[in-house]
Amino acid sequence: MNVLWVMAHPDPRSLTAFLAAEGRRALSAAGHEVEVSDLYAMGWNPVVDAADYAHDPAERFLVAATAKKAHGAGALSADIRAEQEKLDRADALVVQFPLWWFGMPAILKGWFDRVFVQGYAYGLSAPDGRPLGYGEGFLSGRPALTVVSTGGPARLYGGRGIHGDLDELLFPLQHGTLYHSGATVLPPLLVPGADRYTPEDAESAAKELRERLLTLWTTEPVPFRPQDGGDYEADRVLRPEVAPGRSGLGVHRA
């Protein structure tokens, strides 16, 4: 299998980099091919710009529509096309980053902004004309694992921790991006207390990561509700009888 590993950390001596190297080594030893997008090492440009789409500056820059047109015409910038080609080859996706201010680093957000364009990652239709999304899409059938490190201890990211539940903090990525694109979204791997790791802690985390990577295709995914599975009305709002009396992010998990 071919695994695309996308990582975002500015220091090649970091725990993130160490774990990425150990993870890639484990996948390779198991017979998998691994492609890497190390965004800082690549000098990735995270900023959406009209130049990405060969856009006429005399016209209004409607980002989604312009990107879709450029994708269809083969006019996306070379760096975007290269990342899309990696995704096209991938049978699984690993996204690894430190949690900064309760989200992914800007360089990684910019990777999604520029690579997951309309007409490629969303805005697609099934053969019967149904719009694809939330369980169906260009990543259908491919597992996606998020590996996230935090400065604080794990208890702060539990259901009653002051920083908030990790699953909810990652909801925009896990549900709004990966699941919306059709991926089989796996429970995230939390690497807590990263700034105070000892060599023994690092090896323990590497062991857990290896185990997760070698079960990419067998791990039970996060039970998000598919958009066309019967739980939602035609307007994509949950039916009244589904999770009655509840609201918020958690209702989108079965």
C-alpha positions as a Markdown table, in Angstrom:
| # | Residue | x | y | z |
|---|---|---|---|---|
| 1 | Met | 0.0 | 0.0 | 0.0 |
| 2 | Asn | 1.0 | 3.6 | -0.6 |
| 3 | Val | 0.8 | 5.9 | 2.5 |
| 4 | Leu | 1.0 | 9.7 | 2.2 |
| 5 | Trp | 2.5 | 11.3 | 5.4 |
| 6 | Val | 1.8 | 15.0 | 5.7 |
| 7 | Met | 3.6 | 16.6 | 8.6 |
| 8 | Ala | 4.0 | 20.2 | 9.9 |
| 9 | His | 6.8 | 21.0 | 12.4 |
| 10 | Pro | 9.6 | 23.6 | 12.0 |
| 11 | Asp | 12.3 | 21.6 | 13.9 |
| 12 | Pro | 13.7 | 18.4 | 12.4 |
| 13 | Arg | 15.0 | 17.5 | 15.9 |
| 14 | Ser | 11.5 | 17.7 | 17.4 |
| 15 | Leu | 9.4 | 14.8 | 18.8 |
| 16 | Thr | 7.1 | 15.2 | 15.8 |
| 17 | Ala | 10.0 | 14.6 | 13.5 |
| 18 | Phe | 11.3 | 11.6 | 15.5 |
| 19 | Leu | 7.9 | 10.0 | 15.6 |
| 20 | Ala | 7.4 | 10.6 | 11.9 |
| 21 | Ala | 10.7 | 8.9 | 11.1 |
| 22 | Glu | 9.9 | 5.9 | 13.3 |
| 23 | Gly | 6.4 | 5.6 | 11.8 |
| 24 | Arg | 7.7 | 5.7 | 8.3 |
| 25 | Arg | 10.3 | 3.1 | 9.1 |
| 26 | Ala | 7.6 | 0.8 | 10.6 |
| 27 | Leu | 5.4 | 1.2 | 7.5 |
| 28 | Ser | 8.4 | 0.5 | 5.1 |
| 29 | Ala | 9.4 | -2.6 | 7.1 |
| 30 | Ala | 5.8 | -3.9 | 6.7 |
| 31 | Gly | 6.1 | -3.6 | 3.0 |
| 32 | His | 4.3 | -0.3 | 2.4 |
| 33 | Glu | 5.5 | 2.6 | 0.3 |
| 34 | Val | 5.6 | 6.0 | 2.0 |
| 35 | Glu | 5.5 | 9.4 | 0.4 |
| 36 | Val | 6.2 | 12.4 | 2.6 |
| 37 | Ser | 5.1 | 16.0 | 2.5 |
| 38 | Asp | 7.2 | 17.7 | 5.2 |
| 39 | Leu | 5.7 | 21.1 | 4.7 |
| 40 | Tyr | 8.4 | 23.2 | 6.5 |
| 41 | Ala | 11.2 | 21.3 | 4.8 |
| 42 | Met | 9.5 | 21.9 | 1.5 |
| 43 | Gly | 9.0 | 25.6 | 2.1 |
| 44 | Trp | 5.3 | 25.1 | 1.4 |
| 45 | Asn | 3.4 | 28.3 | 0.6 |
| 46 | Pro | 0.2 | 28.2 | 2.7 |
| 47 | Val | -1.4 | 31.3 | 1.3 |
| 48 | Val | -4.2 | 31.0 | -1.3 |
| 49 | Asp | -3.5 | 33.4 | -4.1 |
| 50 | Ala | -5.0 | 34.2 | -7.5 |
| 51 | Ala | -1.7 | 33.1 | -9.1 |
| 52 | Asp | -2.4 | 29.5 | -8.0 |
| 53 | Tyr | -5.2 | 29.4 | -10.6 |
| 54 | Ala | -3.9 | 31.5 | -13.5 |
| 55 | His | -6.7 | 34.0 | -12.6 |
| 56 | Asp | -7.3 | 37.2 | -14.6 |
| 57 | Pro | -6.7 | 40.0 | -12.0 |
| 58 | Ala | -9.2 | 42.1 | -13.9 |
| 59 | Glu | -12.0 | 39.8 | -12.7 |
| 60 | Arg | -13.3 | 39.3 | -9.2 |
| 61 | Phe | -11.5 | 36.5 | -7.4 |
| 62 | Leu | -14.2 | 34.0 | -6.4 |
| 63 | Val | -11.8 | 31.5 | -4.8 |
| 64 | Ala | -13.8 | 28.2 | -4.9 |
| 65 | Ala | -15.2 | 28.7 | -8.4 |
| 66 | Thr | -11.9 | 29.9 | -9.8 |
| 67 | Ala | -10.1 | 26.9 | -8.3 |
| 68 | Lys | -12.6 | 24.5 | -9.7 |
| 69 | Lys | -12.2 | 26.1 | -13.2 |
| 70 | Ala | -8.4 | 25.9 | -12.9 |
| 71 | His | -8.5 | 22.3 | -11.8 |
| 72 | Gly | -10.7 | 21.3 | -14.7 |
| 73 | Ala | -8.5 | 23.2 | -17.1 |
| 74 | Gly | -5.3 | 21.7 | -15.7 |
| 75 | Ala | -4.2 | 25.2 | -14.8 |
| 76 | Leu | -3.5 | 24.8 | -11.0 |
| 77 | Ser | 0.0 | 25.8 | -9.9 |
| 78 | Ala | 2.7 | 23.1 | -10.1 |
| 79 | Asp | 3.1 | 22.7 | -6.3 |
| 80 | Ile | -0.7 | 22.1 | -5.8 |
| 81 | Arg | -0.8 | 19.6 | -8.7 |
| 82 | Ala | 2.2 | 17.7 | -7.2 |
| 83 | Glu | 0.4 | 17.3 | -3.8 |
| 84 | Gln | -2.8 | 16.2 | -5.5 |
| 85 | Glu | -0.8 | 13.6 | -7.4 |
| 86 | Lys | 0.5 | 12.3 | -4.1 |
| 87 | Leu | -3.0 | 12.0 | -2.8 |
| 88 | Asp | -4.1 | 10.3 | -6.0 |
| 89 | Arg | -1.5 | 7.6 | -5.4 |
| 90 | Ala | -2.2 | 7.2 | -1.7 |
| 91 | Asp | -4.1 | 4.3 | -0.2 |
| 92 | Ala | -4.0 | 5.9 | 3.3 |
| 93 | Leu | -3.2 | 9.3 | 4.7 |
| 94 | Val | -1.4 | 10.3 | 7.9 |
| 95 | Val | -1.6 | 13.9 | 9.1 |
| 96 | Gln | 0.8 | 14.8 | 11.9 |
| 97 | Phe | 1.2 | 18.1 | 13.7 |
| 98 | Pro | 1.5 | 19.8 | 17.1 |
| 99 | Leu | -1.7 | 21.5 | 18.4 |
| 100 | Trp | -1.1 | 25.2 | 18.3 |
| 101 | Trp | -3.8 | 27.4 | 19.8 |
| 102 | Phe | -6.3 | 24.6 | 19.5 |
| 103 | Gly | -5.8 | 24.0 | 15.8 |
| 104 | Met | -3.3 | 22.8 | 13.3 |
| 105 | Pro | -0.3 | 25.0 | 12.3 |
| 106 | Ala | -1.0 | 27.6 | 9.7 |
| 107 | Ile | 1.2 | 25.9 | 7.2 |
| 108 | Leu | -0.8 | 22.8 | 7.4 |
| 109 | Lys | -4.1 | 24.6 | 7.2 |
| 110 | Gly | -2.8 | 26.3 | 4.1 |
| 111 | Trp | -2.0 | 22.9 | 2.6 |
| 112 | Phe | -5.6 | 21.9 | 2.9 |
| 113 | Asp | -6.8 | 25.3 | 1.7 |
| 114 | Arg | -4.7 | 25.1 | -1.4 |
| 115 | Val | -4.8 | 21.4 | -2.2 |
| 116 | Phe | -8.3 | 20.4 | -1.3 |
| 117 | Val | -9.9 | 22.6 | -4.0 |
| 118 | Gln | -13.5 | 22.5 | -5.4 |
| 119 | Gly | -13.8 | 20.1 | -8.2 |
| 120 | Tyr | -11.0 | 17.9 | -6.8 |
| 121 | Ala | -11.8 | 17.3 | -3.1 |
| 122 | Tyr | -15.4 | 18.5 | -2.9 |
| 123 | Gly | -18.2 | 19.7 | -5.1 |
| 124 | Leu | -18.3 | 16.2 | -6.7 |
| 125 | Ser | -21.3 | 14.1 | -7.7 |
| 126 | Ala | -22.1 | 10.4 | -7.8 |
| 127 | Pro | -23.0 | 8.8 | -11.1 |
| 128 | Asp | -26.7 | 9.2 | -10.2 |
| 129 | Gly | -26.2 | 13.0 | -9.7 |
| 130 | Arg | -26.2 | 12.9 | -5.9 |
| 131 | Pro | -23.7 | 15.4 | -4.3 |
| 132 | Leu | -20.9 | 13.5 | -2.6 |
| 133 | Gly | -19.7 | 14.3 | 0.9 |
| 134 | Tyr | -19.6 | 13.1 | 4.5 |
| 135 | Gly | -18.8 | 9.5 | 4.0 |
| 136 | Glu | -18.4 | 9.5 | 0.2 |
| 137 | Gly | -15.8 | 11.4 | -1.8 |
| 138 | Phe | -12.5 | 11.4 | -3.4 |
| 139 | Leu | -10.9 | 9.8 | -0.4 |
| 140 | Ser | -13.5 | 7.0 | -0.1 |
| 141 | Gly | -12.1 | 3.7 | 1.1 |
| 142 | Arg | -8.9 | 5.2 | 2.4 |
| 143 | Pro | -8.1 | 5.4 | 6.1 |
| 144 | Ala | -6.9 | 8.7 | 7.5 |
| 145 | Leu | -5.0 | 8.9 | 10.8 |
| 146 | Thr | -4.3 | 12.2 | 12.7 |
| 147 | Val | -1.3 | 12.2 | 15.0 |
| 148 | Val | -1.3 | 15.2 | 17.2 |
| 149 | Ser | 1.1 | 16.3 | 19.9 |
| 150 | Thr | 0.2 | 18.7 | 22.7 |
| 151 | Gly | 2.2 | 20.6 | 25.3 |
| 152 | Gly | -0.2 | 19.8 | 28.1 |
| 153 | Pro | -1.0 | 16.4 | 29.7 |
| 154 | Ala | -3.7 | 14.1 | 28.3 |
| 155 | Arg | -6.2 | 14.9 | 31.1 |
| 156 | Leu | -6.5 | 18.4 | 29.9 |
| 157 | Tyr | -7.9 | 17.1 | 26.5 |
| 158 | Gly | -10.5 | 14.7 | 28.0 |
| 159 | Gly | -14.2 | 15.2 | 28.2 |
| 160 | Arg | -13.9 | 17.4 | 31.4 |
| 161 | Gly | -10.5 | 18.8 | 30.8 |
| 162 | Ile | -10.1 | 22.6 | 30.7 |
| 163 | His | -8.8 | 22.6 | 27.1 |
| 164 | Gly | -11.7 | 20.7 | 25.8 |
| 165 | Asp | -12.2 | 17.2 | 24.4 |
| 166 | Leu | -9.7 | 16.3 | 21.7 |
| 167 | Asp | -12.3 | 14.8 | 19.4 |
| 168 | Glu | -14.2 | 18.1 | 19.5 |
| 169 | Leu | -11.0 | 20.2 | 19.0 |
| 170 | Leu | -10.2 | 18.1 | 15.9 |
| 171 | Phe | -13.8 | 18.0 | 14.6 |
| 172 | Pro | -13.1 | 20.6 | 11.8 |
| 173 | Leu | -10.3 | 18.4 | 10.5 |
| 174 | Gln | -11.7 | 14.9 | 11.2 |
| 175 | His | -15.3 | 15.5 | 10.2 |
| 176 | Gly | -15.3 | 18.7 | 8.2 |
| 177 | Thr | -12.3 | 18.0 | 6.0 |
| 178 | Leu | -11.4 | 14.3 | 6.0 |
| 179 | Tyr | -14.8 | 12.7 | 6.5 |
| 180 | His | -16.4 | 15.2 | 4.2 |
| 181 | Ser | -13.9 | 14.1 | 1.6 |
| 182 | Gly | -14.9 | 10.4 | 2.1 |
| 183 | Ala | -12.0 | 9.2 | 4.1 |
| 184 | Thr | -12.4 | 6.4 | 6.7 |
| 185 | Val | -11.4 | 8.6 | 9.7 |
| 186 | Leu | -9.6 | 6.7 | 12.5 |
| 187 | Pro | -9.5 | 7.8 | 16.1 |
| 188 | Pro | -6.7 | 10.3 | 16.5 |
| 189 | Leu | -3.5 | 9.5 | 18.3 |
| 190 | Leu | -2.7 | 12.0 | 21.0 |
| 191 | Val | 0.9 | 12.5 | 22.1 |
| 192 | Pro | 0.6 | 14.7 | 25.2 |
| 193 | Gly | 3.2 | 16.6 | 27.1 |
| 194 | Ala | 5.5 | 16.8 | 24.1 |
| 195 | Asp | 7.7 | 19.6 | 25.5 |
| 196 | Arg | 8.7 | 17.5 | 28.5 |
| 197 | Tyr | 9.3 | 14.2 | 26.8 |
| 198 | Thr | 12.1 | 11.9 | 28.0 |
| 199 | Pro | 13.8 | 9.4 | 25.7 |
| 200 | Glu | 11.8 | 6.7 | 27.4 |
| 201 | Asp | 8.6 | 8.7 | 26.8 |
| 202 | Ala | 9.5 | 9.1 | 23.1 |
| 203 | Glu | 10.1 | 5.4 | 22.6 |
| 204 | Ser | 6.8 | 4.6 | 24.3 |
| 205 | Ala | 5.0 | 7.0 | 22.0 |
| 206 | Ala | 6.8 | 5.5 | 19.0 |
| 207 | Lys | 5.7 | 2.0 | 20.0 |
| 208 | Glu | 2.1 | 3.1 | 20.2 |
| 209 | Leu | 2.4 | 4.9 | 16.9 |
| 210 | Arg | 3.8 | 1.7 | 15.2 |
| 211 | Glu | 0.9 | -0.3 | 16.5 |
| 212 | Arg | -1.6 | 2.2 | 15.2 |
| 213 | Leu | 0.1 | 2.4 | 11.8 |
| 214 | Leu | 0.2 | -1.4 | 11.3 |
| 215 | Thr | -3.6 | -1.6 | 11.9 |
| 216 | Leu | -4.5 | 1.3 | 9.6 |
| 217 | Trp | -6.8 | -0.9 | 7.6 |
| 218 | Thr | -8.4 | -2.8 | 10.4 |
| 219 | Thr | -9.0 | -0.1 | 13.1 |
| 220 | Glu | -12.6 | 0.7 | 13.8 |
| 221 | Pro | -13.2 | 4.2 | 12.4 |
| 222 | Val | -14.9 | 7.1 | 14.2 |
| 223 | Pro | -18.6 | 6.4 | 13.7 |
| 224 | Phe | -19.6 | 9.6 | 12.0 |
| 225 | Arg | -23.0 | 9.6 | 10.4 |
| 226 | Pro | -23.0 | 9.5 | 6.6 |
| 227 | Gln | -24.9 | 12.2 | 4.9 |
| 228 | Asp | -27.0 | 9.8 | 2.9 |
| 229 | Gly | -27.4 | 7.1 | 5.5 |
| 230 | Gly | -30.9 | 8.1 | 6.6 |
| 231 | Asp | -30.1 | 10.2 | 9.6 |
| 232 | Tyr | -30.3 | 13.5 | 7.9 |
| 233 | Glu | -33.2 | 15.3 | 6.2 |
| 234 | Ala | -32.8 | 16.5 | 2.6 |
| 235 | Asp | -31.5 | 19.8 | 3.9 |
| 236 | Arg | -28.7 | 18.0 | 5.8 |
| 237 | Val | -30.2 | 18.6 | 9.2 |
| 238 | Leu | -30.6 | 15.6 | 11.5 |
| 239 | Arg | -34.1 | 14.1 | 11.6 |
| 240 | Pro | -36.0 | 15.0 | 14.8 |
| 241 | Glu | -36.0 | 11.3 | 16.0 |
| 242 | Val | -32.2 | 11.1 | 15.7 |
| 243 | Ala | -30.4 | 12.0 | 19.0 |
| 244 | Pro | -33.6 | 13.8 | 20.3 |
| 245 | Gly | -33.0 | 16.7 | 22.6 |
| 246 | Arg | -29.3 | 16.9 | 21.8 |
| 247 | Ser | -27.3 | 19.3 | 19.7 |
| 248 | Gly | -23.7 | 20.2 | 19.0 |
| 249 | Leu | -20.8 | 18.3 | 17.5 |
| 250 | Gly | -21.4 | 15.0 | 19.2 |
| 251 | Val | -24.7 | 14.4 | 17.5 |
| 252 | His | -22.9 | 13.7 | 14.3 |
| 253 | Arg | -21.4 | 10.5 | 15.7 |
| 254 | Ala | -23.7 | 7.5 | 15.7 |
